[in-house]
Amino acid sequence: MAGFLARRFLSVLFVLWAMTVLVFAIVHILPGSVAHMILGEFATDAAIVELEERLGLNQPLYLQYWHWFTGLLRGDFGQSLTMERPAAPLILEALGKSAILAGISIVLVAIVGISLGIHSATHVGTWSDRGLTLMQYFFIAVPEFFWCILVILFFAAWLGWLPATGYSPISEAGILGWARHLILPVSTLVLGLIAHISRLVRSSMLEAIESRYVLAARAKGLPERIVLRRHALPNALLPAITILAVDIGILIGGIVVVESVFAYPGLGRMLIYAIDNQDVPLMMGGMIVITTIYALANLAADILYAVLNPRIRVSGTAG
């Protein structure tokens, strides 16, 4: 197990390093000057020279990358060009708000999605299974931005039950006021992912129920709930764990859209702000943070996969 963990951790480190090279290259090696991109086409030569000196853009590319990379290792993401403040605290503050959305969403997706998938697999052909199947296809097919518009119109504009935009910390609005600002964004994020996970768990559970080891467990006279919990469910969850890690990446992409629509001050909205205002340090730092989260989520999925399936620890690979 230690060797498996070491290999997976080293691969994550390599991916993160490769992403720093890719992010740096996208910003600095593409045609055009970074200073021109930031200041605009009508910037004076003096302003461009001053900005290049301030950002170190007049240095060789390998030195620029080294300074930026070593700064990342120290937790220094540079200085925000538009806010004139260190980028790291800004990114971490926005990340904390996005983590609230993402954390609540992924917990709901895992609990509700897996529960619905198990129910469908154990009630095949019933009205509840058919209804869930129809809803799964519907929620998977409809894009997130449509749900954003729909829930704002229905719950905020027509009924007036929930705020359409913004965010209020617990210290100012209390728990209820804080939660009211999260209901619509979280609901929009989880609808499609719950349908996705529940559909996958249903298929995996049906395959596990029809397997030989489940038939052997039933032949031993074990109660059905024990057969399902101890023999069918652990194997049925293996594909779901991998997909949940992938869904974290989908969730990150969805957060960018949802935070923009609901004016939620998270990392996704900050990235949109950085791109619109050509704030290169803020943009590069945000992209690295998102990459790190996605890589760590996949590492956690591989570890959990190995715990549930000991054969992975022997072969040294995860699905």
C-alpha positions in Angstrom: 0.0 0.0 0.0 2.9 2.4 0.8 4.4 1.8 -2.6 1.1 2.4 -4.3 0.5 5.7 -2.4 4.1 6.8 -3.2 3.6 6.2 -6.9 0.3 8.0 -7.0 1.6 11.0 -5.0 4.7 11.3 -7.3 2.4 11.2 -10.3 0.3 14.0 -8.8 3.4 16.1 -8.2 4.5 15.6 -11.8 1.0 16.6 -13.2 1.1 19.8 -11.1 4.5 20.7 -12.2 3.5 20.1 -15.8 0.5 22.3 -15.4 2.7 25.1 -14.1 4.8 24.9 -17.3 1.6 24.8 -19.4 0.0 27.7 -17.7 3.2 29.8 -17.9 3.6 28.9 -21.6 0.0 29.8 -22.5 0.4 33.2 -21.0 4.0 34.0 -22.1 4.9 32.1 -25.2 1.8 32.7 -27.3 2.2 35.5 -30.0 2.1 39.0 -28.6 3.4 40.7 -25.5 2.0 40.2 -22.1 2.5 43.9 -21.4 0.5 44.8 -24.5 -2.2 42.3 -23.6 -2.5 43.9 -20.1 -2.3 47.6 -21.1 -4.0 47.4 -24.4 -3.0 48.3 -28.0 -2.9 52.0 -27.3 -0.4 51.8 -24.4 2.7 54.0 -24.7 6.2 52.6 -25.0 7.1 54.1 -21.6 4.1 52.4 -19.9 5.0 49.1 -21.5 8.6 49.3 -20.4 7.6 50.2 -16.9 5.2 47.3 -16.6 7.7 44.8 -18.0 10.3 45.9 -15.4 7.7 45.7 -12.6 6.6 42.2 -13.6 10.1 41.0 -14.7 8.9 40.5 -18.3 12.2 41.8 -19.6 14.1 38.8 -18.2 14.6 35.5 -20.1 11.7 33.2 -20.0 13.4 30.5 -18.0 14.2 33.1 -15.3 10.6 34.4 -15.3 9.3 30.8 -14.9 11.8 30.0 -12.1 10.9 33.2 -10.2 7.2 32.4 -10.6 7.5 28.7 -9.8 9.6 29.2 -6.6 7.1 31.9 -5.6 4.3 29.3 -5.9 6.2 26.9 -3.7 6.5 29.7 -1.0 2.8 30.5 -1.4 3.5 33.8 -3.3 1.3 34.1 -6.3 2.5 37.6 -7.2 0.7 40.9 -7.0 -2.8 41.5 -8.4 -2.5 44.2 -11.1 -6.0 45.5 -10.8 -6.4 45.4 -7.0 -2.7 46.1 -6.2 -2.7 43.5 -3.4 -1.0 40.1 -3.0 -2.9 37.6 -5.2 -2.6 34.6 -2.7 -4.9 36.1 0.0 -7.4 37.1 -2.7 -7.4 33.6 -4.2 -7.7 31.9 -0.8 -10.6 34.1 0.3 -12.5 33.3 -2.9 -11.5 29.7 -2.7 -13.0 29.4 0.8 -16.4 30.6 -0.5 -16.2 28.3 -3.5 -15.3 25.4 -1.2 -18.6 25.9 0.6 -20.5 25.5 -2.6 -18.4 22.6 -3.8 -18.3 20.8 -0.5 -22.0 20.9 0.0 -22.6 19.9 -3.6 -20.3 16.9 -3.7 -21.7 15.6 -0.4 -25.2 15.9 -1.7 -24.2 14.3 -5.1 -22.6 11.4 -3.3 -25.3 10.7 -0.7 -28.4 11.4 -2.9 -27.0 10.0 -6.1 -25.8 6.8 -4.6 -29.0 6.3 -2.6 -31.2 6.8 -5.7 -29.0 4.5 -7.8 -29.3 1.7 -5.1 -33.1 2.2 -4.9 -33.5 1.9 -8.7 -31.3 -1.2 -8.9 -33.2 -2.9 -6.1 -36.6 -1.9 -7.5 -36.1 -2.7 -11.2 -39.2 -2.3 -13.3 -41.2 -0.5 -10.6 -42.9 2.8 -11.1 -40.3 4.5 -8.9 -37.4 3.0 -11.0 -39.1 4.2 -14.3 -39.8 7.7 -12.8 -36.2 8.0 -11.6 -34.8 6.8 -15.0 -36.9 9.4 -16.8 -35.8 12.2 -14.4 -32.1 11.1 -14.8 -32.2 11.4 -18.5 -33.9 14.8 -18.3 -31.6 16.4 -15.7 -28.5 15.0 -17.5 -29.6 16.5 -20.8 -30.5 20.0 -19.6 -27.5 22.4 -19.2 -26.7 24.2 -16.0 -27.2 27.7 -17.3 -30.8 26.8 -18.0 -31.4 25.8 -14.4 -29.7 29.0 -13.2 -32.2 31.1 -15.2 -35.2 28.9 -14.2 -34.6 28.8 -10.5 -34.0 32.6 -10.4 -37.2 33.3 -12.2 -39.3 30.8 -10.2 -37.9 31.0 -6.6 -36.5 34.6 -6.6 -38.5 36.7 -9.0 -42.0 35.0 -8.9 -42.2 33.5 -5.4 -39.7 35.8 -3.7 -38.6 33.0 -1.4 -34.9 33.2 -1.9 -32.3 35.8 -2.9 -31.3 35.7 -6.6 -27.7 36.8 -6.2 -25.0 37.5 -3.6 -23.5 36.0 -0.5 -23.9 36.8 3.2 -21.5 35.4 5.8 -22.9 33.7 8.9 -21.5 36.4 11.1 -23.8 39.0 9.4 -26.9 37.1 8.3 -27.0 34.2 10.7 -27.2 30.6 9.6 -30.6 30.9 7.9 -29.6 34.0 5.9 -26.3 32.3 5.0 -28.1 29.2 3.9 -30.7 31.1 1.8 -28.0 32.5 -0.4 -26.6 28.9 -1.0 -29.8 27.0 -1.9 -30.2 28.2 -5.5 -26.5 27.9 -6.5 -26.1 24.5 -4.8 -29.4 23.2 -6.4 -28.2 24.2 -9.8 -24.9 22.5 -9.4 -26.1 19.2 -8.1 -29.1 18.4 -10.3 -27.2 17.1 -13.3 -24.5 15.4 -11.2 -27.0 13.5 -9.0 -28.7 12.2 -12.1 -25.3 11.2 -13.5 -24.1 9.3 -10.4 -27.4 7.7 -9.7 -27.6 6.3 -13.3 -24.1 4.9 -13.0 -24.7 3.3 -9.6 -27.9 1.7 -10.9 -26.0 0.1 -13.7 -23.1 -1.0 -11.5 -25.4 -2.3 -8.8 -27.4 -4.4 -11.3 -24.2 -5.9 -12.6 -23.0 -6.7 -9.1 -26.3 -8.2 -8.1 -26.2 -10.6 -11.0 -22.5 -11.6 -10.3 -21.5 -15.1 -9.1 -20.2 -14.0 -5.7 -23.6 -12.4 -4.9 -25.3 -15.6 -6.0 -22.9 -17.6 -3.8 -23.6 -15.3 -0.8 -27.4 -15.8 -1.3 -26.9 -19.6 -1.6 -25.2 -19.5 1.8 -28.5 -18.2 3.2 -27.3 -14.7 4.1 -30.0 -12.1 4.5 -30.6 -9.9 1.5 -29.6 -6.7 3.2 -26.3 -8.2 4.2 -25.7 -9.5 0.7 -26.3 -6.1 -0.8 -24.3 -4.2 1.8 -21.3 -6.4 2.1 -21.0 -8.0 -1.3 -22.8 -6.0 -4.0 -22.4 -2.4 -2.8 -18.6 -2.2 -2.3 -18.0 -3.5 -5.9 -20.8 -1.4 -7.3 -19.3 1.8 -5.8 -15.9 1.4 -7.5 -16.9 3.0 -10.8 -18.9 5.7 -8.9 -15.8 6.7 -6.9 -13.8 7.3 -10.1 -16.7 9.3 -11.6 -17.1 11.3 -8.5 -13.5 12.5 -8.9 -14.2 13.4 -12.5 -17.4 15.1 -11.4 -15.3 17.4 -9.1 -13.7 18.7 -12.3 -17.1 19.1 -13.9 -18.2 20.8 -10.6 -15.3 23.3 -10.9 -16.4 24.2 -14.4 -20.0 24.5 -13.3 -19.0 26.8 -10.4 -17.6 29.3 -12.9 -20.9 29.5 -14.6 -23.0 29.4 -11.4 -21.0 32.0 -9.6 -21.1 34.3 -12.5 -24.9 34.0 -12.9 -25.6 34.3 -9.1 -23.0 36.9 -8.5 -21.4 34.6 -5.9 -17.9 35.9 -4.8 -16.0 32.7 -5.3 -13.0 31.5 -7.2 -14.8 31.0 -10.5 -16.1 34.5 -10.6 -12.7 35.8 -9.6 -11.2 34.0 -12.6 -13.7 35.6 -14.9 -12.8 38.9 -13.4 -9.1 38.3 -13.9 -9.5 37.3 -17.5 -11.7 40.2 -18.3 -9.3 42.7 -16.7 -6.1 41.0 -17.9 -4.9 40.4 -14.4 -2.3 37.8 -15.3 -0.9 37.0 -11.7 -4.5 36.5 -10.4 -5.4 34.4 -13.4 -2.4 32.1 -13.3 -2.6 31.6 -9.5 -6.3 30.7 -9.8 -5.7 28.2 -12.5 -3.0 26.5 -10.5 -5.2 26.3 -7.4 -8.0 24.7 -9.5 -5.6 22.2 -11.0 -4.3 21.3 -7.5 -7.8 20.7 -6.2 -8.6 18.4 -9.2 -5.4 16.5 -8.9 -5.9 15.9 -5.1 -9.4 14.8 -5.7 -8.2 12.2 -8.2 -5.6 11.1 -5.7 -8.2 10.7 -3.0 -10.4 8.7 -5.4 -7.4 6.4 -6.2 -6.8 5.8 -2.5 -10.4 5.0 -1.7 -10.5 2.8 -4.8 -7.5 0.9 -3.4 -9.1 0.6 0.0 -12.3 -0.9 -1.5 -10.5 -3.1 -4.0 -7.3 -4.7 -2.5 -6.3 -6.0 -6.0 -5.5 -2.4 -7.0 -2.8 -2.2 -4.2 -1.1 -5.4 -5.7 -1.2 -4.3 -9.3 -0.3 -0.7 -8.5 -2.9 0.9 -10.8 -6.3 2.5 -10.3 -9.1 2.6 -12.7 
